[in-house]
Amino acid sequence: MEQTAATVANLIRYRLPEYPKVLHVGCAGGTLAGELPPSVRYLGIDASESDIEAAQSLWGGDDILFEARDIREFDPVGDWDAIVFSEVLSYLAAHEAIAEVRRYAKALSPEGIVAISMTNDGKSRAIWRALRQGFLWIDGILWQQKEPWPSYRISARRGRPGYLVGVLRLRHKLESRRAGSVIPIAAKAAIASVHRRSRHGTEHLW
């Protein structure tokens, strides 16, 4: 979805180095590649061969590559500055999704981040809660397309679901890098809670 790609790009763009390496898991048509800086070295993977062919024809280049691969079979070797999971985790069982995020995160650069986009449902909330162990929350946006009327409420609608896009960093890398130094504002923001309004009050996912 183009709106989600733009949201992810806005969240991670200013956290990337000048010449970033980005791995996009569940890249679909490759829209995110067009939202990132021209200096990016990008690899998008997706299980759909037709989506990969379309993405390659639209966005492919020397530094923009696409491969038809299964998330569970791909080896993410390399120092990636950002690894993005776009709605792909919902196709896995919750325990598989959590294990894959942790496996991929081992291939992050020292300053690397993980960005995850998931719909607002029970499985996604379970995944977010489990990732509290080992990851620090850096930033995020909760959004939902609103048509044909405006509303500030995230509602449960199959046609237009709500999405939570979050940016995380491995806890041990962040803590070791900041040991003995003043914690910056960005790191302090990691302790902020993500809230979801419901009939039962505020649900803390982080």
BARO-89980 format. One line per 10 residues: their letters; for each residue y, z, x of N, C-alpha, C. Coordinates in steps of 0.001 Angstrom, whole numbers. Last residue first. Layout:
<recs>
A = Y,Z,X,Y,Z,X,Y,Z,X; ...
</recs>
This chain:
<recs>
WLHETGHRSR = -1554,24407,3438,-1489,24625,4895,-1011,26023,5188; -1533,24382,744,-2599,23629,1390,-2652,23919,2879; -859,26489,-1799,-594,26316,-383,-1779,25603,255; 444,25904,-4947,-784,25911,-4159,-451,25611,-2704; 2216,27688,-7313,2300,26896,-6091,1016,27039,-5287; 1025,27618,-10695,1946,28055,-9676,1913,27140,-8475; -638,26495,-12510,-1006,27828,-12032,-77,28320,-10926; 192,23985,-12957,362,24928,-14054,106,26350,-13606; 1725,23251,-9777,727,23053,-10830,994,24052,-11939; 3040,21882,-6867,3291,22566,-8126,2199,22236,-9131
RHVSAIAAKA = 2188,22404,-3597,1951,21520,-4735,2130,22324,-6016; 3441,22609,-323,3307,23162,-1658,2980,22069,-2664; 2778,23489,2936,2883,22372,2007,2593,22924,626; 4657,25692,5025,3581,25435,4070,3868,24173,3285; 5350,25745,8532,5780,25578,7138,4592,25257,6249; 4652,25750,11100,4165,26885,10327,4569,26786,8849; 5897,23594,12231,4456,23492,12010,3921,24643,11168; 8464,24119,12830,8218,23543,11511,6741,23472,11185; 8265,24856,15442,8442,25910,14448,8152,25390,13050; 8152,22352,16591,6948,23172,16594,7059,24311,15587
AIPIVSGARR = 10762,21466,16173,9647,20692,15620,8373,21514,15559; 12291,23329,17631,12364,23314,16175,11176,22595,15560; 10256,24647,20368,11312,23844,19759,11244,23872,18234; 9753,27685,21991,9176,26760,21017,10303,25985,20347; 10267,28079,25408,10806,28294,24071,10227,27248,23133; 7292,28737,27379,8589,28113,27123,9033,28414,25700; 4737,29689,27727,5769,30206,28598,7138,29600,28382; 3298,26796,26504,3050,28137,27039,4172,28539,27988; 3395,24278,25493,4555,25128,25274,4389,26533,25847; 948,23197,26126,2135,22532,26644,3365,23420,26524
SELKHRLRLV = -790,24830,24743,-852,24840,26202,389,24212,26803; -64,24214,22101,126,25566,22593,84,25630,24115; -727,21483,21906,637,21928,21691,871,23298,22291; -3460,21532,22416,-2582,20743,23271,-1148,21207,23141; -4474,23142,20380,-4626,23599,21765,-3728,22814,22713; -3821,21687,17987,-3264,23006,18257,-3333,23373,19734; -2834,18376,17677,-3896,19291,18084,-3302,20609,18536; -706,17760,14925,-923,17720,16371,-2018,18711,16704; 125,15646,12097,-487,16813,12732,-539,16630,14241; 1707,14660,9196,1631,14445,10643,1175,15741,11294
GVLYGPRGRR = 807,13328,5964,1074,14429,6885,919,14025,8330; 1370,12409,2779,1309,11834,4126,1724,12927,5096; -19,12429,-306,512,13321,718,283,12671,2068; 630,10823,-3372,130,10725,-2006,785,11796,-1140; -411,10501,-6786,473,11054,-5780,-188,10963,-4413; -1278,7375,-8452,-1561,8720,-7927,-465,9195,-6976; -1135,5541,-10920,-117,5788,-9898,-311,7202,-9348; -3532,5540,-12371,-2863,4290,-12072,-1840,4414,-10963; -4217,8216,-12672,-5109,7330,-11925,-4408,6043,-11515; -2233,11004,-12211,-2357,9733,-12906,-3199,8792,-12066
ASIRYSPWPE = -895,13950,-12237,-2241,13423,-12004,-2428,12168,-12845; 2442,14040,-10824,1489,14160,-11916,151,13543,-11536; 5036,15647,-9480,3872,14873,-9063,2792,15082,-10112; 8323,15503,-10822,7002,16126,-10830,5939,15147,-10325; 10706,14357,-11195,10539,15067,-9935,9143,15679,-9814; 11153,11113,-12557,10592,12453,-12685,10456,13059,-11303; 12153,8238,-14501,12286,9119,-13339,11681,10493,-13606; 9907,5709,-15818,10941,6726,-16011,10990,7634,-14772; 7721,3982,-15807,9061,3390,-15976,10162,4418,-16172; 7387,4920,-12427,7742,3870,-13380,7075,4213,-14709
KQQWLIGDIW = 7292,6103,-9355,7729,6530,-10679,8204,5339,-11503; 4908,6929,-6904,5702,5878,-7524,6020,6258,-8971; 5181,9874,-5057,4484,9173,-6126,5421,8124,-6719; 4706,12021,-2185,5428,11044,-2994,4531,10417,-4056; 5404,14179,366,4611,14062,-853,5356,13121,-1783; 5343,14145,3845,6050,13707,2648,5042,13606,1507; 5663,16116,6895,4944,15431,5831,5832,15068,4658; 4951,17601,10116,5863,17089,9104,5043,16399,8015; 3069,19260,11476,4364,18932,12064,5374,18501,11002; 509,21615,11606,1278,20746,10727,2664,20525,11337
LFGQRLARWI = -2000,21650,14044,-746,22214,13580,-32,21174,12724; -5565,22149,14135,-4379,21292,14058,-3177,22091,13587; -7603,24021,14170,-7548,23053,15259,-6320,22166,15252; -7763,24465,10907,-8425,24958,12109,-8404,23851,13150; -6683,22860,9010,-5830,23932,9541,-6428,24531,10801; -8578,21203,8006,-7908,20762,9232,-6919,21797,9768; -9286,22385,5606,-10205,22498,6737,-9518,22128,8046; -7129,21593,3972,-7348,23010,4282,-8236,23175,5504; -7479,18797,3853,-6270,19366,4442,-6492,20826,4845; -9961,18713,2483,-9846,18193,3851,-8626,18781,4541
ARSKGDNTMS = -9255,19733,4,-10264,20427,799,-10194,19992,2260; -7476,17778,-848,-6974,19139,-602,-7960,19951,216; -9244,15625,-1145,-8178,15566,-157,-7641,16952,170; -10832,16543,-3287,-11430,16302,-1975,-10367,16288,-881; -8910,16724,-5414,-9611,17899,-4902,-10210,17696,-3524; -5918,14756,-4751,-7133,15103,-5501,-7858,16247,-4799; -3641,12664,-4079,-3594,14047,-4535,-4822,14335,-5400; -4646,10604,-1275,-4195,10828,-2635,-4299,12307,-3006; -3435,10581,2104,-4499,10765,1120,-3896,10980,-258; -2842,9857,5425,-2380,9614,4064,-3567,9727,3118
IAVIGEPSLA = -2052,11265,8523,-3069,11089,7490,-2386,10877,6143; -1648,11058,11967,-996,10901,10667,-2069,10560,9639; -1566,12865,14943,-2424,12288,13917,-1610,12213,12634; -174,12362,18245,-151,12909,16895,-1175,12187,16018; 140,13191,21786,-278,12392,20646,-289,13131,19325; 733,14071,24258,1780,14235,23250,1395,13593,21919; -1640,13374,25647,-1173,14773,25615,-103,15049,24560; -3320,11058,23362,-2595,11358,24592,-2117,12812,24525; -6523,11359,21710,-5063,11374,21714,-4508,11589,23119; -9223,11526,21400,-8723,10363,22143,-7196,10295,22148
KAYRRVEAIA = -9765,13602,19738,-10066,13802,21159,-9533,12666,22021; -9372,12609,17221,-8259,13329,17849,-8512,13615,19327; -11858,11639,16449,-10817,10693,16866,-9704,11397,17631; -13094,14079,15784,-13648,13219,16826,-12580,12257,17347; -11504,15029,13688,-11613,15811,14916,-12146,14972,16073; -11957,13003,11817,-10595,13281,12289,-10644,14047,13608; -14745,13304,11468,-14202,12081,12059,-12776,12291,12565; -14991,15824,10256,-15612,15593,11556,-15023,14356,12239; -13663,15313,7833,-13144,16335,8753,-13690,16106,10157; -15379,13383,6716,-13977,13078,6984,-13385,14044,8002
EHAALYSLVE = -17746,14835,6397,-17707,13690,7301,-16268,13351,7688; -17001,16726,4505,-17400,17208,5831,-17412,16066,6849; -16403,15021,2288,-15365,15852,2902,-15750,16293,4304; -17654,11672,2608,-17816,13048,2138,-16821,13923,2901; -15311,8929,2503,-16338,9735,3155,-16508,11052,2417; -13188,7809,1302,-14459,7099,1156,-15624,7860,1790; -11002,9243,2064,-11530,9500,719,-12852,8786,466; -10165,8244,4466,-10998,9447,4482,-11616,9736,3122; -8414,6143,4073,-9807,5835,4389,-10715,7050,4289; -5694,6437,3756,-6547,6516,2562,-8029,6298,2830
SFVIADWDGV = -5291,5858,6943,-4646,5448,5697,-5645,5386,4544; -4707,7558,9763,-5785,7380,8782,-5134,7088,7427; -3620,6913,13009,-3253,6939,11595,-4486,6682,10730; -2701,8277,15972,-3867,7774,15242,-3591,7996,13774; -575,7778,18725,-708,8114,17303,-1987,7495,16766; -1133,7373,21346,45,8182,21033,87,8567,19560; -4301,7505,22876,-3484,7002,21779,-2319,7939,21509; -6025,6791,25439,-4967,7767,25176,-4019,7200,24126; -9514,6084,24714,-8166,5738,25134,-7177,6826,24791; -11962,5394,22228,-11637,5745,23603,-10236,5270,23963
PDFERIDRAE = -13124,5570,19615,-11673,5478,19816,-11227,5815,21227; -15690,3716,18496,-15412,4670,19573,-13928,4561,19930; -16983,3391,15202,-15995,2990,16203,-15777,4101,17228; -18556,4380,13210,-19217,3737,14339,-18259,3392,15477; -17030,5355,11161,-18036,6250,11733,-18701,5679,12968; -15417,3216,10376,-14789,4393,10961,-15796,5277,11685; -16524,1,11220,-16744,1182,10392,-16150,2390,11107; -14412,-2863,11708,-15283,-1802,12207,-15389,-686,11175; -12894,-5604,12576,-13682,-5155,11423,-14711,-4148,11923; -9748,-5305,14182,-11199,-5405,14297,-11853,-4899,13013
FLIDDGGWLS = -6714,-6564,15579,-7451,-6060,14425,-8946,-6286,14646; -3673,-6096,17444,-5056,-6522,17326,-5714,-5880,16113; -924,-6828,19070,-1284,-6418,17712,-2674,-6968,17429; -281,-7978,21439,-335,-6515,21414,-646,-5959,20023; -488,-10705,20815,-1023,-10201,22082,-1212,-8692,22060; -1237,-10653,17249,-528,-11129,18438,-1148,-10527,19675; -1197,-10562,13628,-1872,-10576,14924,-1048,-11185,16054; -145,-10648,11064,491,-9779,12046,-59,-9917,13463; -1505,-12594,9491,-126,-12208,9213,568,-11539,10390; -4055,-12896,10522,-3251,-14089,10296,-1777,-13751,10073
QAAEIDSESA = -4938,-10248,10574,-4808,-10985,11829,-3915,-12211,11655; -5041,-9663,7834,-4115,-8934,8707,-3872,-9689,10003; -7099,-11395,7003,-5747,-11539,6455,-4710,-10860,7348; -9235,-10334,8479,-8839,-11728,8663,-7417,-11963,8161; -9315,-7758,7384,-9019,-7943,8804,-8574,-9371,9080; -10047,-8290,4753,-8758,-7656,5032,-8355,-7859,6485; -12606,-9358,5215,-11574,-10199,4606,-10181,-9618,4833; -13996,-7172,6269,-13747,-8332,7115,-12660,-9231,6538; -13458,-3830,5917,-13393,-5085,5172,-13059,-6251,6096; -13185,-1616,7490,-14543,-2062,7199,-14572,-3420,6501
DIGLYRVSPP = -10783,-1762,10111,-11092,-1623,8699,-12492,-2170,8463; -8260,-1048,12519,-9665,-1267,12179,-9859,-1025,10685; -5711,-2102,14717,-6082,-1715,13367,-7544,-2010,13108; -3787,-1272,17395,-5122,-1714,17025,-5430,-1193,15639; -872,-2006,19256,-1467,-1570,18000,-2869,-2134,17848; 1797,-1182,21022,463,-1759,21231,-414,-1161,20132; 5265,-1747,20311,4006,-1047,20070,2814,-1875,20525; 7758,-2862,20430,7133,-2523,21713,5743,-1916,21554; 8765,-3072,17867,8201,-4272,18502,7452,-3982,19797; 7782,-200,15851,8659,-850,16826,7995,-2057,17481
LEGALTGGAC = 6262,-861,12554,6399,-127,13811,7293,-874,14802; 5788,-2435,10390,6783,-1372,10229,7077,-633,11529; 3702,-4134,10903,5030,-4714,10757,6140,-3701,10618; 1570,-2365,10863,1917,-3029,12126,3324,-3619,12066; 1268,-1708,8175,1887,-734,9085,2323,-1383,10388; -174,-3845,7072,1252,-3713,6792,1953,-2764,7763; -2874,-4589,7236,-2083,-4458,8461,-601,-4263,8269; -4542,-4600,5041,-3852,-5838,5391,-2913,-5745,6565; -6423,-1983,6346,-6335,-2940,5227,-5637,-4211,5697; -6816,86,8141,-5553,-658,8218,-5357,-1634,7068
GVHLVKPYEP = -8430,2267,8839,-8241,1902,7442,-6979,1080,7276; -6604,3492,11458,-7938,3522,10861,-7808,3324,9356; -4865,2470,14117,-4736,2571,12665,-6110,2427,12037; -3405,3615,17008,-4684,3239,16411,-4588,3504,14914; -877,2772,19224,-1179,3281,17885,-2516,2722,17427; 1078,3477,21935,-232,2954,21556,-624,3605,20234; 4563,2706,22702,3472,3511,22141,2180,2729,21936; 6945,2864,24650,5910,1838,24520,4628,2503,23998; 8428,5213,24232,9090,3900,24200,8102,2757,24001; 6516,7446,22048,7203,7076,23278,7771,5659,23186
LRYRILNAVT = 7176,8783,18739,6425,7935,19650,7217,7684,20930; 8632,9987,16844,7792,10870,17653,6976,10079,18685; 9883,8163,15287,10722,8879,16249,9941,9909,17077; 7644,7229,13724,8396,6362,14628,9164,7137,15690; 6348,8806,11839,5850,8831,13216,6753,8105,14207; 7702,8556,9389,7330,9884,9878,6965,9882,11361; 7994,5821,9015,9193,6659,9119,8879,8031,9693; 5291,5062,8801,6111,4581,9911,7347,5441,10105; 4576,6306,6372,3925,6692,7620,4788,6290,8813; 6262,4836,4638,6387,6293,4747,5771,6795,6045
AATQEM = 5294,2244,4936,6674,2535,5310,6892,4036,5492; 2701,2638,3910,2884,2192,5290,4294,2502,5773; 3289,3298,1250,2670,4289,2118,2844,3920,3582; 4365,889,333,5192,2094,326,4617,3160,1244; 2198,-901,561,3368,-1073,1406,4226,189,1459; -1188,0,842,0,0,0,1243,0,881
</recs>
